[in-house]
Amino acid sequence: MSSHTATIRWQNTGPDFLKRQYSREHVWCFDGGAVVAASPSPHIVPAPWSNAAGVDPEEAFVASVASCHMLWFLHIALDAGFEPESYEDAAEGVMTTNEQGRLWISRVVLRPRIVWKGENMPSEAEVARLHHLAHEECFIANSIKTEVVVES
């Protein structure tokens, strides 16, 4: 078993919290020392109470799914004898309303673009199999009810 932590820090900078006039900007601090500027999405909380330059929780969720998938994909590709040169994914989360009328990210679409190197190049079927296995192993995908789709 392992434990994973993040410290979230927010400070009331006003001008009037009780009138909902306050910045929602905050920081995420991770155990390795990384500090990330965070904010709600301007689609949810408009400026000046949000900051589009900060990472919002929805973006972080999508990035977490995409990152976990990529890490497993690279591991499985290595085990299969394939060598990626680069991997880029323009992942997208789709927010919809659930049965209770609450917003949720119902779907994450991964759009990985992989450049291969070396003489052993995988077929399209082999790449699809690698993605399938990566999805099965991904800790994040195994932890959510959101549909995860790989488009290649």
C-alpha positions in Angstrom: 0.0 0.0 0.0 1.1 3.5 -0.6 -0.3 6.9 0.4 -0.3 10.0 -1.8 -0.7 13.5 -0.4 -1.3 17.1 -1.6 -1.6 20.2 0.5 -4.1 22.8 -0.7 -3.6 26.4 0.5 -6.1 29.3 0.1 -6.0 32.7 1.8 -9.0 35.0 2.2 -7.9 38.2 0.3 -11.4 39.7 0.1 -12.8 42.1 -0.6 -16.0 40.7 0.9 -16.2 36.9 1.5 -19.7 37.1 3.0 -21.0 38.7 -0.3 -19.2 36.0 -2.4 -16.7 38.6 -3.5 -13.4 36.7 -2.9 -10.7 35.1 -5.0 -10.8 31.4 -5.3 -7.2 31.2 -6.4 -5.1 28.8 -4.3 -2.0 26.6 -4.6 -1.5 22.9 -4.7 1.7 21.8 -2.9 3.1 18.3 -3.5 5.5 16.2 -1.4 8.2 16.4 -4.0 8.3 20.2 -3.8 6.1 21.2 -6.8 3.8 24.1 -6.2 1.0 24.6 -8.8 -1.2 27.7 -9.1 -4.8 26.6 -9.0 -8.1 28.2 -9.5 -11.6 27.3 -10.4 -12.4 27.2 -14.1 -13.5 30.6 -15.4 -16.4 28.7 -17.0 -17.6 27.9 -13.5 -16.5 31.0 -11.5 -16.0 34.1 -13.6 -13.0 36.5 -13.2 -12.0 38.3 -11.1 -12.8 35.5 -8.6 -10.9 33.0 -10.7 -7.7 33.1 -12.8 -7.6 31.3 -16.1 -3.8 30.9 -15.7 -4.2 28.5 -12.8 -4.9 24.8 -13.2 -8.5 24.1 -12.4 -9.7 20.8 -10.8 -11.4 19.6 -14.0 -8.2 20.1 -16.0 -6.2 18.3 -13.3 -8.6 15.4 -13.4 -8.3 15.0 -17.2 -4.5 15.4 -16.9 -4.4 12.8 -14.2 -6.3 10.2 -16.3 -4.1 11.0 -19.4 -0.9 10.9 -17.4 -1.6 7.6 -15.7 -2.7 6.0 -19.1 0.5 7.3 -20.7 2.8 5.9 -18.0 1.2 2.5 -18.2 1.3 2.6 -22.0 5.0 3.3 -22.0 5.7 0.5 -19.5 3.6 -2.0 -21.5 5.2 -0.9 -24.8 8.6 -1.5 -23.3 7.6 -5.0 -22.1 6.3 -5.7 -25.7 9.7 -4.6 -27.2 8.5 -1.3 -28.7 10.4 2.0 -28.3 8.4 5.2 -28.3 10.3 8.4 -29.2 7.5 10.7 -28.1 4.0 10.6 -26.8 1.6 13.6 -26.8 -2.0 13.5 -25.8 -4.5 16.3 -26.3 -6.9 14.8 -23.8 -10.4 16.3 -23.2 -12.9 16.0 -20.4 -16.6 16.3 -21.2 -18.7 17.8 -18.4 -22.4 16.9 -18.4 -25.3 16.7 -15.9 -25.9 13.4 -14.1 -29.3 11.9 -13.1 -29.4 14.1 -10.0 -28.8 17.2 -12.1 -25.3 17.6 -10.8 -22.3 18.4 -13.1 -19.7 15.7 -13.5 -17.0 14.8 -16.0 -18.8 11.9 -17.6 -16.2 11.2 -20.3 -12.5 11.7 -20.9 -11.2 11.3 -24.4 -7.6 10.5 -24.8 -6.0 11.4 -28.2 -2.5 10.0 -28.0 0.0 10.6 -30.8 3.0 8.4 -30.6 6.1 8.6 -32.6 8.0 5.3 -32.6 11.7 4.7 -33.1 13.8 1.6 -33.8 13.2 -1.2 -36.1 10.4 -2.9 -34.2 7.3 -0.9 -35.1 3.9 -1.9 -33.7 0.9 -2.5 -36.0 -2.3 -0.5 -35.4 -3.7 -3.6 -33.8 -0.7 -3.9 -31.5 -1.0 -0.2 -30.5 -4.7 -0.7 -29.8 -3.9 -3.7 -27.6 -1.2 -1.6 -25.7 -3.8 1.1 -25.1 -6.3 -1.5 -23.9 -3.8 -3.0 -21.4 -2.7 0.4 -20.2 -6.4 1.3 -19.5 -6.8 -1.9 -17.6 -3.8 -1.2 -15.4 -4.2 2.6 -14.9 -4.8 3.3 -11.2 -6.8 6.4 -11.9 -9.1 4.8 -14.5 -9.7 2.0 -12.0 -10.8 4.6 -9.4 -13.4 6.5 -11.4 -16.8 5.9 -13.0 -16.1 8.3 -15.8 -15.9 6.7 -19.3 -12.4 6.8 -20.7 -12.1 6.5 -24.5 -8.9 6.3 -26.5 -9.1 7.9 -30.0 -6.1 7.2 -32.2 
